[in-house]
């Protein structure tokens, strides 16, 4: 269990993911609870942003899953906070309370604020949800991505890769060990995936489904024969 430290050094890293429309991250950056801070730009703009924290520009752009996976290799602290820096819903109190719950050992991972669109949800409900519910017995992961993802770094350090929803892989990696170790809070405030991604929803969601199956095979949650059959059904 990690201790909640109020007067000592915390061990929390903040990763801000942005397409270039940064909204509420500045207020979070002022908090002294973060010992590592990075801004990950995965948009297509060629403009450069000047901040007081390290900024990384992801290539190829628009691949949120790669941006998240790449971020994990930058971080050394045991608690990792991913924030959609373009979110209209992020609140400092929500972030700080979730961090403290994880430090106290109440959870190993916390997700909140759906980051979604109608087309992403349609594809997710058709392709990924049946695998989660019918094959893996997981019923509460209802959205294709989330604007706030907080957890122990070790669960994000994975071989698998996905184009968009890397948090689902980390979440499952945690749930496969302990189903009571995750909290998903479905807030009323919802962030919308930009129209920029219209038309690629099926590609991104099928990438997630394939990676979920591969992770389940590697963790010996399902047999390889069943996994191959599920992957063939995605083609």
N, C-alpha and C positions, 0 to 999 in steps of 0.2 A: 504494500500500500504506500502511495506517495503522500507525504505530509503536506497540509495546507500551510504555507509559510507567509506570514503577513509582514514580518520584519526582517526576513532573510531573503537570500536570492531565490527567486522562483526558477523553475526549470520548464519553461513553456516557450514554444516557438510559434510565431504567427506567420502564416502564408496568405497573402492577399492575391486572389486570382482576378485578373481584369481583362476585359476586351477594350478598355480605354475610356470607360465612363465612370470613373471612380466617384463614389458617393460618400459613404460613411466611414471609410477606413481611417481617415485622418484622426478622428476622435479616439479610435482604438489604439492608434500608434502612440498616443500620449500616455497610455497606461504603462506603469512600471512593472506589470506582471509578466511582460514578455522579455526574455533574455536573447532571443533571436527574432529578427523581423526581415521578411523578404516580400517583394512585390513581383509577381509573375505575370507578364504581359503575353497573352496568347491571341491577341487580335491581329488585324492585317495592316493597320496604319503604320506608316514609316516614320511618324513623328516620335520624338523621344521625350520622355517625361523626366523632370529633375526632382528627385526626392532625396531625403536624408538617409534612406535605407537602400540596401542593394536591390537592383532591378535586373531581372532576367527576361530576355525576349525569346520566346519559344519558336523554334523552327522545326517542323512545319507549323504554321499558325492554325488556329481554330480547333486544335485537337486538345480539348480540355483534359482528357484522360492522361495524355502524355505530359501535360503541364503539371498535373498532380503527382504523377509518378516521378518525374524529374525533381520536383520539389523535395520529395522525401530524402533524396540523396544529399541535399544541401543541409539538412537539419541534423543537429546532434542531441538536442534536448529530448527527454522521454515523452513529453506531452506535445502533441502537434495540433494546431488550430488552423483549419482551412476556412477562409472567409471569401465569399463572393463579393469582391470589392465594389461591384456594380449594383449591389443589392440596395433596395429601398427599405428593407425590413430589419436589417441587423441592428440590434440594440446592445449597448455595452453591458447592461445588467444581465441579459440572457447569456452572453459570452462568459462573463465573470462567474456567474453562478454555476454554469456547466463545467467550467474548468475546476472550480472548487470541489464539485461532486466527484470528478474524476480523480483529483488529488487525494480525496478522502477514501477512495476505493469503492464508491457506490456503483460506478459504471466503468467500463473500459472504453466505451465509445458512446458519443452523443450526436444525434442528427436532428436538425430542425430547419424550418423555412423551405418548403418545396420550391425548387427551381425547375420550372416545367412549361409546357405548352400543350395545347389540345392534340396536336399531331404527335408530339413525343409521347404523351400519355396513351394515345390509341395504339401506337406501336409497342410501347412497353407492356400494356395490358394484354396484348395479343401474343407477344413473343416471350417476354421475361417472366411476367407474373405467373403463368402456368408452371414454369420450371420451379420457381421459388415455392409456390403453394403445393403443387401436386407431387413434385419430386423431392424437394428438400424440406417441406413442412414448415415453411416460413411465411407468415401471413400478414405481417405488419409493415412491409416495405412497399409503400403504395405509390411512390413517385420516382421518376427517372433520374432525378438528381436533387441535391439539397444545397442551399446557400451557406449553411453553417455545419461544419463537420469537425468534431473534436474527438481525439482519441490518443491512445498510447501509440507512439511511433512504430513500435515493432510490428503492429498489425497492418501497417501500411506498406511495409517492406516486402513486396511480393514479386514473384517471377512473372505473373500474369499481367496483361496490359489490355486496356480498352480505350476506345476512341473518345468516350465522353464520361461515363459514370464510374470513375475509379473508386469512389467511396463505397459503392456496393461490394466491390471485391474485398476491401478492408473490413467492411461490416460483416460479411460472410466469414471471413477468416477469423473474426472474433467470435461469431455465433457458433461456429463449428467446435469451438473449445468450450464455450459456456453461454447458453442461450439466455441466461439472466443478466448478462454483463453489458447489455446494450439498451439505451433508451432512445426512442424515436418520438419526437414531439412534433405533431402536425399543427403548426401554428396557423392562425387565420390569415396572416399576411403571407402572400405568395409572390415570388419573383418570376417573371416571364422570360423564357428563353427567347432571344431576339429572332426576328424574322430572317435574319441572315442565314439561319440554319434550316430554313424551310427547304424540304426536298431531300435532306440527308438523314431524316429521322430513322428510317428503317435500317440504313447502313450502320448508324451509331448504335442502335439498340441491338441489332444482331451481333455486333462486335461484343457488346456486354454479355449477351446470352452465351456466346461461345466461350468467353473467358470465365464466366460463372461455372460452366460445365467442366472446363479444364481444371479449375481450382478444386471443384468437388471431387474430381478423379484423383488429383494429386494428394488431396487430404484423405483419400479413401472413404469419402462419404457415399459415393456411388461407384458401382463397378464400371470398369473401362468400356465394357460392351454396351451398357446402357448409355454411357456418355457419348460414344461414337454414334449411336443411333439418334440421340438428341441433336448432335451437331449436324448430322446428315439432313435432319429435318429443317435446318436453318438455310440450307443451300437452295 
